[in-house]
Amino acid sequence: MFDEMRASAFPEFLAAFWEEKGWSTSVTENDDGTYLVGGDKDSGKRGLIGVRPDEDTEIGASEVEDFAAFCDKKGVDVRVMATRGRFTTGARSAADAGDVHLLDPNELASSVRDEGAEDLVGEFEGGDDGSLLDSVPTPPLPGGVPSGVPIVPIVVAVVVILAAVFAGGTLLSFVPFVGGGSGAGDAGPAVTAFSMAADENTTATAEWDVRVQDELRTANNTYEPADGETFVLVQMNVTAGDSQVVVRNQNFALAVNGTNYGHQRFENASQQFRQQLSAATAAPGESGRMLVVFSVPEEFDGATLVERPDGPGLRFERADLAFDVE
């Protein structure tokens, strides 16, 4: 039934299928070609579908266990994993233990027939789009630099996170922020921030500021993003609460137009620049400073800075900060 559906259309179909059951949904694509369909109902019930649309996918027990653990942490009521591939026997055992409902093509086809939703499937058919690589952002490469300035390669540190916004606008931890900061950057589009790690209590406060710019200058090098992309710089001052906190670049991603971008790593960086990008460590009541850099499509209307579930749990506060680089 789903052979003629494009891989990228599969999660959109699942969202539409849920909407017919009274869910409000949103679809988010991750860097690795996986998707998450988040849903919520007026009753307050929250749902999440982890989607692996590739027909060659085989999902094992560890992936189901990770998904179930995340849903437990975030209080997801209805948890589903769906694929056009297959689940292993171990995955099905893990799903039973974690209260995760699994949908392979046969099980999903049965659900469609039970609900009389065959016409909905037809709306999303249209030929397979082949490799999922077409939907993955091209890793940023260095652009041209002025004559006499060495070209310094950029290496992407890919971060795949679970749903930058998994329940639409119902998560109240968003902190609005628009541009600002000092230096050679542009305030740019609106940027918000929220933590997927923080529950009722946070472990630290992060004052933060953001800047958008088309090149980054350090004492020894000039870096430029790939053609058609721009740098988003996030400066943070992190103050610990009652215990020591360590905050790392890899604790963050930037959600832009439904895709989650990991932080940048820079080759041949000076020791001073490496220190600016290194983890912020703060003892109780003390502060640490850090810089996080992302490279994203230059034509974007807004973005969300996301603290991943493995982060320490930050409470974000907008601040006017000086930046450590130009």
HUPE-V988115 format. One record per residue. RES is the residue in one letter. PHI is phi in radians with two decimals (NA if undefined). PSI is psi as a letter, one per 20 degrees, with the letter a starting at -180 (* if undefined). BURIAL is I if it has 16 or more other C-alpha atoms within 10 Angstrom, else O. Layout:
BEGIN
RES,PHI,PSI,BURIAL
RES,PHI,PSI,BURIAL
END
This chain:
BEGIN
M,NA,h,O
F,-1.89,j,I
D,-1.12,h,O
E,-1.63,j,O
M,-1.69,p,I
R,-1.08,q,I
A,-0.99,g,I
S,-1.24,i,I
A,-1.48,i,I
F,-1.05,g,I
P,-1.15,h,I
E,-1.15,h,I
F,-1.10,g,I
L,-1.05,h,I
A,-1.11,g,I
A,-1.15,h,I
F,-1.10,g,I
W,-1.18,h,I
E,-1.07,h,I
E,-1.17,i,O
K,-1.69,j,O
G,1.65,j,O
W,-1.61,q,I
S,-1.64,p,I
T,-2.19,r,I
S,-2.53,q,I
V,-2.06,p,I
T,-2.21,p,I
E,-1.72,p,I
N,-1.69,r,I
D,-1.05,h,I
D,-1.59,j,I
G,1.52,j,I
T,-1.49,r,I
Y,-2.34,q,I
L,-2.29,p,I
V,-1.88,o,I
G,-1.71,q,I
G,-2.51,q,I
D,-2.55,q,I
K,-2.06,r,I
D,-1.04,h,O
S,-1.27,i,O
G,1.72,i,O
K,-1.17,p,O
R,-2.07,q,I
G,-2.35,q,I
L,-2.62,p,I
I,-2.00,p,I
G,-1.55,p,I
V,-2.08,p,I
R,-2.03,n,I
P,-1.43,i,I
D,-1.20,p,I
E,-1.16,h,I
D,-1.60,j,O
T,-1.23,p,O
E,-2.22,o,O
I,-1.71,p,I
G,-1.78,a,I
A,-1.11,g,I
S,-1.09,h,O
E,-1.18,h,O
V,-1.17,g,I
E,-1.09,g,I
D,-1.09,g,O
F,-1.12,g,I
A,-1.11,h,I
A,-1.12,g,O
F,-1.13,g,I
C,-1.11,h,I
D,-1.06,g,O
K,-1.10,h,O
K,-1.75,j,O
G,1.18,k,O
V,-1.34,p,I
D,-1.41,g,I
V,-2.03,o,I
R,-2.08,p,I
V,-2.36,q,I
M,-2.12,p,I
A,-2.31,q,I
T,-2.66,q,I
R,-1.58,j,I
G,-1.71,c,I
R,-2.53,q,I
F,-1.88,q,I
T,-1.33,r,O
T,-1.07,h,O
G,-1.10,h,O
A,-1.11,h,I
R,-1.23,h,I
S,-1.16,g,O
A,-1.14,h,I
A,-1.16,g,I
D,-1.08,g,O
A,-1.23,h,O
G,-1.74,j,I
D,1.03,l,O
V,-1.90,p,I
H,-1.58,p,O
L,-1.81,p,I
L,-2.23,o,I
D,-1.65,r,O
P,-0.98,h,I
N,-1.19,g,O
E,-1.15,h,O
L,-1.19,h,I
A,-1.09,h,I
S,-1.11,g,O
S,-1.11,g,O
V,-1.09,g,I
R,-1.16,h,O
D,-1.08,h,O
E,-1.59,i,O
G,1.12,k,O
A,-1.85,k,O
E,-1.04,h,O
D,-1.11,h,O
L,-1.13,h,O
V,-1.04,g,I
G,-1.05,h,O
E,-1.17,h,O
F,-1.88,j,I
E,-1.40,q,I
G,2.88,k,O
G,1.60,q,O
D,-1.33,q,I
D,-1.62,j,O
G,1.24,c,O
S,-1.23,p,O
L,-1.25,i,O
L,-1.08,h,O
D,-1.12,h,O
S,-1.68,i,I
V,-1.62,p,O
P,-0.98,p,I
T,-1.16,p,O
P,-1.00,p,O
P,-1.07,p,I
L,-2.13,q,I
P,-1.16,p,I
G,-1.56,a,I
G,-1.25,q,I
V,-2.29,r,O
P,-1.00,q,O
S,-0.98,p,O
G,1.57,i,O
V,-1.78,p,O
P,-1.12,q,O
I,-1.43,p,I
V,-1.99,o,I
P,-1.18,q,I
I,-1.94,p,I
V,-1.97,p,O
V,-1.41,p,I
A,-1.82,n,I
V,-1.27,p,I
V,-2.14,p,I
V,-1.87,p,I
I,-2.11,r,I
L,-1.47,o,I
A,0.59,o,I
A,-1.01,h,I
V,-2.35,n,I
F,-1.68,i,I
A,-2.36,l,I
G,1.01,c,O
G,-1.61,j,O
T,-1.49,i,O
L,-1.38,p,O
L,-1.59,j,O
S,-1.55,j,I
F,-1.20,p,I
V,-2.11,o,I
P,-1.18,q,O
F,-2.71,p,I
V,-2.21,o,I
G,0.79,b,I
G,1.80,a,I
G,1.66,r,I
S,-2.00,r,I
G,1.63,b,O
A,-1.60,k,I
G,-1.77,a,I
D,-2.11,p,I
A,-0.98,h,I
G,1.17,a,I
P,-1.17,r,I
A,-1.15,p,O
V,-2.24,p,I
T,-2.03,r,I
A,-2.49,q,I
F,-2.71,r,I
S,-1.90,p,I
M,-1.61,i,I
A,-1.63,h,I
A,-1.35,p,I
D,-1.83,c,O
E,-1.26,h,O
N,-2.05,q,O
T,-1.82,q,I
T,-1.71,i,I
A,-2.79,r,I
T,-1.92,p,I
A,-2.05,o,I
E,-1.35,p,I
W,-2.51,q,I
D,-2.52,q,I
V,-2.37,q,I
R,-2.56,q,I
V,-1.96,p,I
Q,-2.68,q,I
D,-1.64,j,I
E,-2.74,r,I
L,-2.32,p,I
R,-1.92,p,O
T,-2.03,a,O
A,-1.07,h,O
N,-1.99,i,O
N,-2.45,r,O
T,-2.13,p,I
Y,-1.96,q,I
E,-2.28,q,I
P,-1.31,r,I
A,-1.14,r,I
D,-0.99,p,O
G,1.46,j,O
E,-2.15,r,I
T,-2.49,q,I
F,-1.53,p,I
V,-2.04,o,I
L,-1.79,p,I
V,-2.07,o,I
Q,-1.73,p,I
M,-2.36,p,I
N,-1.95,o,I
V,-1.85,p,I
T,-1.96,p,I
A,-1.31,q,I
G,-1.57,d,I
D,-1.50,i,O
S,-2.44,r,O
Q,-1.09,q,I
V,-2.28,q,I
V,-2.18,p,I
V,-2.07,p,I
R,-2.02,q,I
N,-0.95,h,I
Q,-1.24,i,I
N,-1.36,i,I
F,-2.21,q,I
A,-2.44,r,I
L,-2.06,o,I
A,-1.55,o,I
V,-2.31,p,I
N,0.92,l,I
G,1.45,j,I
T,-2.07,q,I
N,-1.75,p,I
Y,-1.83,p,I
G,-1.42,r,I
H,-1.20,r,I
Q,-1.62,q,I
R,-2.02,q,I
F,-2.08,p,I
E,-1.35,q,O
N,1.02,k,O
A,-1.32,q,I
S,-1.22,r,O
Q,-1.06,h,O
Q,-1.11,g,O
F,-1.18,h,I
R,-1.06,h,O
Q,-1.15,h,O
Q,-1.16,h,I
L,-1.58,i,I
S,-1.33,r,I
A,-1.07,q,I
A,-1.65,p,I
T,-2.00,p,I
A,-2.38,p,I
A,-1.31,r,O
P,-0.90,p,O
G,1.39,i,O
E,-1.87,r,I
S,-2.16,q,I
G,-2.32,q,I
R,-2.10,q,I
M,-2.67,r,I
L,-2.16,p,I
V,-2.16,p,I
V,-2.10,p,I
F,-2.14,q,I
S,-2.10,o,I
V,-2.37,r,I
P,-0.95,p,I
E,-1.20,h,I
E,-1.66,n,O
F,-2.25,q,O
D,-1.57,h,O
G,-3.04,r,O
A,-2.66,r,I
T,-2.27,p,I
L,-1.37,p,I
V,-2.07,p,I
E,-1.47,p,I
R,-1.17,r,I
P,-1.03,h,I
D,-1.50,j,O
G,-1.33,r,I
P,-1.32,i,I
G,1.69,n,I
L,-1.90,q,I
R,-1.85,o,I
F,-1.45,p,I
E,-2.30,p,I
R,-1.19,p,I
A,-2.58,q,I
D,-1.74,n,O
L,-1.92,q,I
A,-1.38,q,O
F,-1.64,q,I
D,-1.46,i,I
V,-2.33,r,I
E,-1.76,*,O
END
